[in-house]
Amino acid sequence: MVTTAYDALGRLTNEHSTGANPMRYRDVDMTNHGRPKLIPKFLTHTHGIGQMVFQKEIRRGKMKGALINKGEAGYTYLGGLFKLIDNIQIDYNWLISDYVCYPQNIECSKKLSGEWCWMTGEELTRMIEIEDFQWIWGVLSAFPKDVTKDAALTYNLPQADGNNRIFQNPVSIQHPLAAMEIIAWDSSMTIIVSRNDCVAEKILASNPLAEDLEHYNMY
């Protein structure tokens, strides 16, 4: 039995109990803003044995984004951003890709030495507590806790540098399994996109210089 629930900020609140059944994920367009659906699908194992498993459809529909490019000495220092969103980063797993940053702490530098990095929300929070360094470029994609690294890596890595799709409407998240996306753009702005309006709205309410991404993209 699988139980899924989300709170007002879109955080996963209940554990997923899948027993022995493996989980698989797919990207399906949805306009239902309610709970993610669990859809049975017939898969064939490598030994030729079929098994009924469940697939999670990530909620689709109109997304909301916020952009910060005014009023700060430097952009995309995650410590302050996490405070704005009530530290909900802890409730997700994170895939970090296409990043340029220069942490001075050796531990942080080692974690970010590859093409991509996968870490839990707790690990990301601890890293920023150790050193709140600036992200010059990068995409930090947030996934519900039941989305595994292997599932996330079956899709193309999200990109920041050169990705002008970010500034086109409708506002969207690059990774089909992600619930939220934080983008560092050339050290000059921070962009946050979420499937839950409350995240962007909280930033817009807390920072009077932040802009609605959809409105920004119109001009």
C-alpha positions in Angstrom: 0.0 0.0 0.0 1.3 3.5 -0.9 0.2 6.6 0.9 1.1 10.0 -0.4 0.2 13.4 1.2 1.5 16.9 0.7 1.3 19.9 3.0 0.6 23.6 2.1 4.1 24.0 0.7 4.0 20.8 -1.3 6.2 18.9 1.1 5.9 15.1 1.2 4.5 14.3 4.6 3.9 10.5 4.6 6.3 7.7 4.0 5.9 5.5 0.9 5.6 1.8 1.8 6.1 -0.2 -1.4 6.9 -3.7 0.0 8.8 -5.7 -2.5 7.5 -3.9 -5.5 10.0 -1.7 -7.4 9.0 1.9 -8.2 9.2 3.3 -11.7 8.5 6.9 -12.9 7.3 8.5 -16.0 6.5 12.0 -17.3 2.8 12.4 -18.1 1.0 15.7 -18.7 -1.5 16.3 -16.0 -3.9 19.1 -15.3 -5.1 17.7 -12.0 -3.7 19.8 -9.1 -4.6 17.2 -6.6 -2.5 14.3 -5.3 0.0 12.5 -7.5 -1.6 9.5 -9.1 -0.4 5.9 -8.8 -0.9 4.2 -12.1 -0.3 0.4 -12.6 1.9 -0.5 -15.5 3.0 -3.9 -16.8 6.8 -4.1 -17.0 8.9 -7.0 -18.2 11.9 -8.1 -16.1 15.2 -9.0 -17.5 14.3 -12.7 -17.0 11.2 -12.3 -19.1 8.8 -12.3 -16.1 6.2 -9.6 -16.1 5.2 -7.8 -12.9 2.6 -5.2 -12.1 4.2 -2.1 -10.5 3.1 1.4 -9.8 4.2 4.5 -11.4 4.0 7.9 -9.8 2.9 10.8 -12.0 4.3 14.0 -10.8 1.7 16.7 -10.7 1.6 18.9 -13.8 -0.1 22.1 -14.6 0.7 25.8 -14.3 4.0 26.3 -12.4 5.0 29.5 -10.6 8.5 31.1 -10.5 10.2 33.9 -8.8 13.4 35.8 -9.9 15.8 37.7 -7.7 18.2 40.1 -9.5 18.0 43.3 -7.4 19.0 44.5 -4.0 21.8 42.0 -3.2 25.5 42.3 -3.2 25.7 38.8 -4.8 23.2 36.3 -5.9 22.5 32.6 -5.2 23.8 32.2 -1.7 21.5 29.4 -0.6 21.5 30.1 3.2 19.3 33.2 2.9 17.1 31.6 0.2 16.5 28.5 2.4 15.3 30.8 5.2 12.8 32.5 2.8 11.2 29.1 2.0 11.1 27.9 5.6 13.9 25.4 5.0 11.7 23.1 3.0 14.9 22.0 1.2 15.3 19.4 3.9 12.2 17.5 2.7 13.7 16.7 -0.7 16.4 14.9 -2.5 18.6 17.1 -4.7 20.2 16.7 -8.1 22.8 19.5 -8.7 23.9 19.9 -12.3 25.7 22.3 -14.7 27.2 24.1 -11.8 30.1 26.6 -11.4 31.0 27.4 -7.8 34.2 27.7 -5.7 33.7 26.6 -2.1 36.8 27.0 0.0 36.0 24.2 2.3 37.6 21.0 1.2 34.7 18.8 2.0 32.3 21.0 0.1 34.7 21.1 -2.9 35.0 17.3 -3.0 31.2 16.9 -3.1 30.9 19.2 -6.0 33.9 17.9 -8.1 31.9 15.9 -10.7 29.5 16.7 -13.5 26.6 16.3 -11.2 25.9 15.7 -7.5 23.1 13.9 -5.7 22.4 14.6 -2.0 19.6 14.6 0.5 18.1 17.7 1.8 19.8 17.2 5.1 23.2 16.9 3.3 22.6 20.0 1.3 21.6 21.9 4.4 24.7 20.8 6.3 27.0 21.7 3.3 25.5 25.3 3.3 25.8 25.5 7.0 29.5 24.7 6.7 30.1 27.3 4.0 27.4 29.5 2.4 29.3 30.0 -0.9 28.0 31.6 -4.0 26.7 29.6 -6.9 27.7 31.3 -10.2 25.9 28.8 -12.5 23.9 25.8 -11.6 20.5 24.0 -11.4 19.4 22.5 -8.1 16.5 20.2 -8.8 14.4 19.0 -5.8 12.7 15.6 -5.8 10.3 14.0 -3.4 12.1 11.6 -1.1 10.8 8.6 -2.9 12.5 9.5 -6.1 15.8 7.7 -6.3 19.0 8.9 -7.8 18.8 6.2 -10.5 15.3 7.3 -11.4 16.4 10.9 -11.7 19.4 10.1 -13.8 17.3 8.4 -16.5 16.6 11.9 -17.8 18.9 14.6 -19.2 20.7 16.7 -16.7 19.0 20.1 -16.2 21.1 23.0 -17.6 21.5 26.7 -16.7 24.3 28.2 -18.9 22.9 28.9 -22.4 19.4 27.6 -21.5 17.1 30.5 -22.7 14.1 28.3 -22.2 14.2 29.4 -18.6 13.1 32.9 -19.8 10.1 31.7 -21.9 6.6 31.2 -20.9 4.9 29.0 -19.7 7.2 28.7 -16.7 8.4 25.2 -16.3 10.7 22.9 -14.5 13.3 21.1 -16.6 13.3 17.7 -14.9 9.9 15.9 -15.2 10.2 14.2 -11.8 11.3 17.4 -9.9 9.0 19.3 -7.7 11.1 22.5 -7.5 14.1 24.0 -9.2 16.6 26.6 -8.1 18.8 28.2 -10.9 21.9 30.2 -10.4 22.3 32.4 -13.5 25.8 33.8 -14.1 26.1 35.1 -10.5 23.6 37.9 -11.5 20.3 36.3 -10.5 18.5 33.5 -8.7 15.4 31.8 -10.2 13.1 29.5 -8.3 10.4 27.5 -10.0 7.9 25.2 -8.1 4.9 23.1 -8.9 3.4 24.6 -5.7 2.5 28.3 -5.9 3.2 28.8 -2.2 7.0 28.5 -2.7 7.3 31.4 -5.2 4.6 33.4 -3.5 6.4 33.2 -0.2 9.6 34.6 -1.9 7.6 37.4 -3.6 6.0 38.3 -0.3 9.2 38.3 1.6 11.4 40.1 -0.9 9.8 43.2 -2.4 12.4 43.3 -5.1 11.8 39.8 -6.3 9.8 39.5 -9.6 7.2 37.0 -10.8 9.1 34.9 -13.4 6.1 34.8 -15.8 5.8 38.6 -15.8 9.5 39.0 -16.2 9.5 36.7 -19.2 6.9 38.9 -21.0 9.3 41.7 -21.5 
